[in-house]
Amino acid sequence: MLIYTLRLYTGDRAYAETSNTIHVRLLGTKGESKEIKVCGRTLHHNDVPPCFIHCHASLGDLVTVEVRSDCWIFDDQWFCDKITVKTPENEELLFPCYCWLSTKEGLSLRPASGKLPFQDTHPIAYKQRQKELEEAHEIFRWRVYAEGLPQTVAADSFCDLPAEVQFSVMKAVEFFTTALIELCALGLKEYADSTKPWRSFSEMEKTISESFSPSQTYEYVQKHWKEDQFFGYQLLNGLNPMMIQRCSKLPENFPVSEEMVKDSLNGRTLKHELEKGNIFLCDYKMLDGLVGNVVHDRQQYLTAPLVLLHCNPQGLMLPIAIQVRQTPGPENPIFLPTDSNHDWLLAKIFVRAAEFSVHELDFHLLRTHLLSEVFTMATLRNLPSIHPLFKLIFPHIRYTLHINILARNKLISKDGPLSKYSGTGGESLPKLLRRATSSLTYSSLCLPENISERGLEDVPNYYYRDDGMKLWNIIHKYVKGILTHYYKSDDYVQRDTELQEWIFDIFVCGFLGNDSTRIPQYFKTVEDLIKFVTMVIFTASAQHASVNNGQFDFGGWMPNFPSALRKPPPKEKGQTTEDTIMETLPDKGTTVNIMGILKQLSSDSLDHYPLGTFPEQWFVGDVPPKFIKHFKKDLDELTAHIEKRNAKLELPYIFLNPKNVDNSIAI
């Protein structure tokens, strides 16, 4: 008689234990075992007693562990982390699970070894692989959320999702509690319905700053937001470091003359500085023609500014000209630092308002949240759990479907705060998202290429680039180590039918089959695969952290990041006063409601996993764990490097410090 020793591990999460009876049997290449019963009351996450299966002969290589549950009175679901099996030959095998088990359906667990489809050819294995994908296609169905946008999961509520891809109980309670108490915590709830304008910056500062304890960055923003030096700094290291690009030739619709900028260039000519590569441009043309929202029964105004900047010999990025709308003309003056303080400040405020719209909807919502949902759906639909790429990507798609459903239902819905309190609410919101989607390119999502295309390789004090490139390279090294272990040659890539379905699903449903995006439709080489997977993980972790985590720090002080503007831009210079500016800025209710949502979206969760922290064990063997260990070591070294640099900076750049980067988009 041969004995197989099993251990059933219960997850360390709320309500994971069960009173149900659990049934287990083993299926191998040479036979299958009888089913044994395990009393649920013995399954505690901190106590894992062995159970035994007796067989008359060897089962051969174990292909799957089948698990089912039954109950006496009510279904008490069990969260199974994993099952280990020690064979009569003394081999220890891991079968990952990390799923809830109810009496409605059983689970078939595959080994953690990781196999490509052409390596997993035993009839039982093939059948199980196909069954898992068929069930996934039924559970995770695509839906057209809006024409011209990436498709989403077909679920109206997060309750429609399988429990294992929902928030944990702790995170769900924390998320909804935070949403309810955020304005109270800020001490600003009494202003939530106010339509009154702020009378002055000092009134705003007194009202807001006395209500909570601000961070170091928030205090810095409040103190320096009017300064040109900080205005330029934010385009490199603020919430949206993705707009600025080197300018070698002025756009035809931005007629800045030598005379206009001679004082800003300190004796240098614009032509000379263009040739030397010291002139930069931010062009918000994506907003052109969009009609502003109506907030508190008052029309709001959107503009599509152009901003010209100069990187001076001291390495400071300074704005030297702003045209608030796209079409030049007598009623659309080009504002300059030499204009009156109020004229120049209001011009910069219109730029910062445009920045709010483009950041929140394009670079935050679309390029991180919605694209990561596409990567999540394609992974869950096309890669069975035994596939090495599933194991590699799964930690980076945790909670993404749940948070995105909440975003659609609570944030950008008709009554959501971004629809009610931003200038791009209403009809302009889907229009802007469609424009942003049509502008997506593969190279813009790959940081090394994006930096090169924008001509920013050698711009000084660009900490987003410096930290981001180091993170990109660390992720690339990790991904390469794992994938080259499983894909021994390009032929392996080309023969992997599940992988090819995965990338084609992404191309069609995420990038709408648009060839101009240059998104691969088919992988031919291992290097192509490594690059794409690096982009997927970078997008879901580092890129999201860079555009999300500082939202309240940089945007909580409303004049620096206004969500809507209540007056159109001036048509001539010399008419703007501080009263004009206060009348243009959002009212009190709009201010505090946007503050509340920015605070919630950028707050750390109690239930989060920093990049490289993997609570689930998907890999076994010598090679993948070795690369995971190296990955964590590289991240720790980068953290030490960043913190050493930041200690010397007046305003530390913290958003790509690995300990501040989550594995996945979970907020």
N, C-alpha and C positions, 0 to 999 in steps of 0.2 A: 504494500500500500504506500503510495506517494502522498506527501503532505505539502500543500500550498498554504503559506501563512499570509494572511491579509490584515492590513490595518486601515480602518476607515476614519478619515480626518474630517472633523466638523469645523466649519469656518468660524473665525473669531469675530463675529458680528452679531448685532442684535437679532434675537429670535431665531438663531441658526439651528438650535437644538430641536429635537423632535421626540414625540411619543409614538410615532408610527413604527411599524415593523419594516425593516429594510431587507430586501432579498438580493442576493449577489450570486452570480455564476461567471465562470471563466470560459472563454472560447479561444481555442488555439488551432494551429495548423494541422494537428493530429487528432483533434477531438474536442469535446466540451465536457465541463464538469456538471455535477448536479447542483441545484440551487440550494444555498444555505440561508437561514434566517438570522438576522441580527436585531436584537431588541433596541429600539431607538433610545430608550432611557439610559442605555450604556454609552451613547455617543456624545461625549463632551469634548470641547475643543482642547481642553488642557489635560485630557486623560484618554489615551488611545490604546485600549487593550487589543491584543491580537485575536483573530478568529481563524478557523482552519477549514480548508476544503480537502477532503480525502479522495484520491483518484486511484483507480487500479493500474493506470498506465500514464505515461507522460502525455501532456496535451500538446507537446511541441512548442513552437514559438507562440507566445500569447499574442493574440490579435486584438482582443477587446475584452473589457469587463462590463457585463450587463448588470445594471442596478435598477431596481424598482421598489416601490413603497406601497404599503397598504395600511389601513387604519381601522380601528374598532368603531369609533363614533364620528369624529370629524377629522378632516385632512390637516395634519400638523406638518407643514412643509419643513424639509431639512435642507440646510445649505451644506453641500459637500465640497470641501476644498480639493481633496485628492484621495486616491486609494493606492496603497503600495502593496506589492505582491512579492513575496520571497519564494522562489521556485525550489523544488527538491534538489536542483543543481546548485543551490545557494546563490542564485542570481537575484539581485534586488531590482525590481521594475517599478517605475512611477507612472500612474495613470492620472493626469490632471483632470479636474472637473470644474470647480469654481462656479457651480450652478445650483439653483434651487431644484429640489426633487419633490414632486407632489404625486398623489395617487393617480393623476390623470394620464401621466405618461412616464415611461422609463428613460434611462440614460444608457448610452453605449459609449464607454470611455476608451479612448485609444492611447497607446503608450506615448511617453514624452520624448521618445527618441527623434521624432521628426522625419517624415518621409515625403518625397515628391510623388506625384500620382503614378508615374511609370515605375516607381520602386515598390509600390504598395499593391501588388497584383493578386494576392490570395483572394479567392472568391468571397470569403467573409469580409475581408478588409475592403475590397472593391464595393461590395454591397453597402457596407456601413458608410463608406465615404460618399457614395451617391445619395444615400438616404439623408445624411446630414445636410448636404447641399440642397436637396429638394425641400427639406423642412425649412431651411434658412430662406429660400426663395419665397416661401409662403409667408413666413413671419416678417421678413424685412423686404417690403415691397416699395418700389420707387413711386413717387408722386410728383406731378408737375405743380409746384407751389405757385409759380407765376411764369408766364411765357417769357423766355429770354433769360431765365435765371437757372442756376444749377438745381437739379431735382433734389428732393428731400425724402425722408422716410414717410411712408403713408401711415401716419398716426396722428390723431387729433389731440391726444393727451399722452403724457408720459406713462399713464396707467395702461396704455395699449402695448407697451414694450415688455419684453421678458424681464423679470425681476432682476436678473444678473446684470443688465445694462442700465438699470435705473440707479439713481442716487441711493447710497446706503441710508438707513433710517436716520442716523445721526446727521448726515449731510442734508437730507431733506428737511428735517426739523429746523436745523440751523438756517438754511436758505430762506425758508418762508418766514421764520421769526425775524431774521435780519431785515427782510423786505418790509415787514410791518413796523419795526421799531427804529429804522434808520433815521428818519426825520426827527423822531423823539430824541434819539441819542445825540443828534446834532443840535438839539435844542431849538429847532426852527419850525416845528409843526404848526405853530400859530400863524405862520406866514404862507402856508401851503396854498391857500385860496385867494391870496391877495393879488389884485390887479394894479396896485399902486406902483409907480416907478420909484426907484431909489433917488433920493434927493441929492446925494453926493457920494463920492468914493469913501469919505470918512464915515458916513452913516453906514454904508455897506460893510466896511471893515469892522466897525464897532459892533454891529449886529451879529455878524457871522463869527468873528474871531473870539468873541466872548462866550460863544456857545459850546466850543469843543476845544480839545488840545490838538493843534495842528502838527503835522510832521515837519521835519527839517526842510523837505522840498517844498511843501505848501507855503511855509513862511518865506522861503527864498522867492518863490513865484510872486507872492503878494507884494514883496518889497521891490522886485526888479522888473515886473511885467511891462512897464512902460519903456524900458531901455532898449535901444536898438541892438546892443550886444546880446541881450537875452533873447530878443525876437529871433535873431539869426541862430543862436545856440539851439533853440527849440526845433528848428528845421533839421538839425543834425542829431539831436539827442533827446528830443521831446517825445510826445505821443505818436508822432507820425514822421519818422526819419526817412520816408520813402519817396517824398515828392521832389526834393531838391535835385537839380542836375546841372552839370557844367554847361555853360552857354558859349558857343563859338560864333554865333550869329544871332542878332536880335530878331524876334518874330516880326513879321511885317505889320502886325496889328499892335505893336508896342513901340511907338516911335520915340524912343529916348534919345535925346541929342547930346552931343559933347558938352554943350553949354549947361544943360540941366545938371549934370553930375560932376562937373569939374571940381567943385568944392569938396565933394565926397571922396574924390580920387586923389586929393592932395597933390595936384600938379601932373598926375599921370593922365593920359588920354584913355577914353573908353575903348578906342580901336586897339591901342597897345595892350590894355588889360584883357581884352577879348582874345587877342592873339597869344598872350602868355597863359591863358587858361585860368584867370583869376576872377572871372565873372560867372555868376550862377543864376539860375532861373527856377521859379516855382510858378507853374501855370495851372490854374484851376478851371480850365476850359470845360471840364466835365460838367460843371454846374451851369454853363451858359444856356439861357432860355428857360430854365426851370422857374416855375412860379412859386413864390413863398407860401408857406402855410398860413392858416388863420389860427392865432393863439389868443385865448380869452377875448374872442370876438373882434380881434384887431389883426389887420393884414400885416404879415411879416415879409421881409425882403431878403432875397438871395442875390448874391453877385458872384461873378466868376473872375476874380482878380488875377493880375500878372504881377509878379514881384521880381525885381532885379536885385541881386546881392553881389557884394564885392568881398573877396577874401583878402584882407589887407596884409602888409608885411609882418604884422604881429600875430597872424594866424586867426584873427577874429573875422567871423562871417557877419557882415553888416548890410542891412537893406539900404539901397541907394535910390530906388524909384518904385512906386506902386501905382498901377492903373487898376481901378476898382472893377471896371467892366471890360469886356473883351473888345468891343468896337471903339476905336479911337475917335475923338471928335471934340468940339468946343465944350460940350456938356459932360465930357468924361475926362477931366484933367488928370495929368500924371503928377501924383503927389511926391514930394521930395523932403528929405530931412531938413532942408533949409526953409521949408514953409513954416507957418505958425505951429506952435506945439500942439494946439488942438486939432488943426487940419491933419497933421502927420499922425497923431495918435488915433484919430478916427479912421484914417486909411488903414492903419495896422489892425484895428479892431475888425474891420470888414474882412481882412485876410484871415484873422483868427476865427471868425464865424464861418468862413468858407472851409477852414481847416476842420472845424467841428463836423461839418457835413461829410466831407470826403473821408476823414479819419473813421468816423463811426460806421458809415455804411459801406465804404469800399475796403479800406485797409484793415478794419477790425471785423465787421460782420461778414463780408464776402470772402476776403482772402484768408481768414483764419477759420471762423466758425463754419461757414457754409461749405468751404472746400474740405475741411476736416470731416464734415458729415458725409460728404461724397466718399472720402477715403474709408470712413467707418463702414458705410453701407456696402461698398464694394468688397471690403474685407470679410464682413459677416456673411455676405451672399455667395462668395466665390471661393473662399479658402476654408477648408475644414480645419478643425482644431489641431490635427496632426501635421498640417502643412507648416514648414519652418517659417514662412513669411507671416502666417497668422500669429505664431508664437512671438515673433519679433515685434509686430505692430500692435498687438492687443493692448499692452500697457499704455499705448499712446492714443487709444480711442475710448478710454474709460469715461463714462458719463456724457460723452459728446452729444449723443442723440437726445438725452434727457434735457441738457441745458439748452439745446437748440429749439426743442419743442416749447420750452418755457419762454425763450426769447420771442418766438413767433406769436405765442399766445398772450404774453404779458408785456413785452417791450415794444415790438413794432406792429402790434395789432392796432385796430382802429382806435381803441381807447388806451393804448399803451403810452408811456411817457415820451418815447421818441416820436410818436405820431402826434401827441397833444402839445408838446412843448419844444419842438425843434422846427427850424425853418424848412427842413426838407420833409416834414410830415405830409400827410394827405397824398395827393396824386404824384407829387414829385419823388416820393420815396421809392416806389417801384421803377420809376423812370431812371433815377440815378443808379439803382442797382443794375438795371439792364445795360446802361452805358458802361458801368464798371465791368460787368461780365464780358461784354464785347471787347474790352481792352485787355483782358487777361492773356498773358503769354507764359510759357514754361520758363523762359529765361528770367522773367520778373519775379518768379517764385524761388529761383535758385540764387542764393545770396552772392556768391562770387561773380556770377554773370550780371546780376542786377547792379552791383557796385561798379563793375566795369562799364556797363552800358550807360550809366549815369555819370561816368567820368569822375568818380569820387575816390579813386584808389589812394591818392596822396593828400587829401584834404586834412589839415591838422585838427586835432581835438574832436574827431568823429568817433566817439566811444561806442556807439551802436555798431559801426562797422568793425572796430577793433575786437570787441567782445563777441559780436555775432560771427565773424570769420573764424575765430578760435573755436566757438561752439560748433559751427558747421563742420570744421575739420575733425573735431572730436567725435561727432555723430557719424561722419563719413567713415572714420577709422573703425568704429564699433560695428557699423552696418557691414562694411567690407569684410571684417573678420568673421562675422556670423554667416553671411551669405556665401562667401567663397568656401566655407566648410561644407555647405550642402550642394552648391552649384560648382561642380568640378571643372566645367567647361562651358563655353557658349552653347554647345549642343544641349546641355542640361536645361538651359533657359528656354531654348526653342521647343524642346519636347514637353515642357511643363504646360499642359493645357489649362490647368486651373489658373496659373499665373497669367496666361494670355487672356483668359476671360476677365480676370481682375482688372487689367490695365484697359481693356476695351470698354468695360463697364464705366470706368472713370472717364475715359475719353468721351463716350456718348452721353452719359447722364450728368457728368459734372461740367464738361467743357463743350457740351451740346454738339459734338461731332465737328467742331470748327477746326479745320486744318491749319488756319493761320495762328492758332495758339502754339503750334509745334509740340503739343503734348503727344507723347508716343501712343500709337495705337497697338503696337506689337513690340515686344522686347526681342532683340537679336543677340545681345551680348550681356555678359555678367556686369560689365562696367555700366551699361545703360541702366540695368536694374538697380545697381548700387546707388547711382546718382539719384534716381527717382525716389527710392525709399528714403534716402537721406533727406530729400526735400519734404517728403510726407511727415517724417518725424520732426524735422526742424519747424515746419509750419505749425504743427499741433503743440509744440512745446515752446521753443525759443521765440519764434516770431509772434505767437500769441502773447507771451509774457511781455514782449517789447512794446506792444500797442495796447495792452490791457491794464497792466499792473499799476501804471502811473496815472490812471484816469482822474482819480480824485486829487492826487498830488499836484498835477498840472492844470486840471480843469475845475477843481473845487472853488478856486478864486475865479468867479464867473467872468470878469472882464477879460481875462486871458483866454477864455474858451467859450464864448457866448453861443448858446444853442440856437438863437434866433435874434433878429434885429428888427426893431419896430419902426424904423424910418429908412427911406431910401438913401443911397449915398449922395453927398452934395454934388451939385452940378458946377459949382465954382468955388474957388478958394477964398479964404478970408471971412467966411460966414459962420464958421463953427465955433461954439463956445462949450464950456463944460456942461451947461444945461442941455445943449444939443446932444452931447454924448450920452448924458444920463437918460434923455428921452429916447435915444436910439437903442440903448442896451435893454436886455430883457427885464420885465417887471419882477417884483419880489416873489410872486408865486412861481413863475417859471424858473427863477434862479434856484429856489430851494428844492423844487421837485427834481430838477436835473442834478443838483448836488446830491440828493438822496440816492438816485440811481447810480451815479458815478461812484459814490461811496460803497454801495453794495457790490458793484461789479469789480471793484479793485481791492476788496477786502480778502485777506487770507482766510481759507476755510480750515476748520479743525481737521477735516477729513481730506487731506490732499497728500500727494506723493511727489516730492521733488524729483527732477530729472535724474534718472539712474537708480531710483528707489523702486524696486519691483517686489510687491508683496506676494505675488503669485509665482510659483515655480513652474515654468513652462519648459525649460530646457534641462537636459541631463547630459552626462558624458564629461569628457575632459575639456573639449574645445570651447563650446559656447559659454560655460561658466567662467572660463579663463578670460574671454573677451568682455564679459559683464564686469568682472573684477577690474580689468584695465580701464574700462569705461568710467567706473566710479572713481578710480584713482586720478584719471585725467580731469574729471570734473572737479574733484577736490583741489587739484593743483591750480585750475583756472580760478576757482573761488579765492584761493589765497593770493593769486596774482592781482585779481580785480580789487580785493580789499586793500592790498598794499598800495595800489595806485590811487584808489578812492580816498585814502587817508591824506593824500596831498592835494585833493581837489576842494575848491570852495563849495561846489555842488557835486556830490558823488553821483556817478551813474551806476545805479544798482539793479536795473531791470533785467539784465542778462547775466547777473551773478547766478550760477547754476542752482544755488540753494533757494533762489527766488523764482525759479522756473519750474512749472509743473510738468509732469510727464505728458499730460493731455489737457484738452480744453474742458475744464470742469466748472467754469464760472463765466 
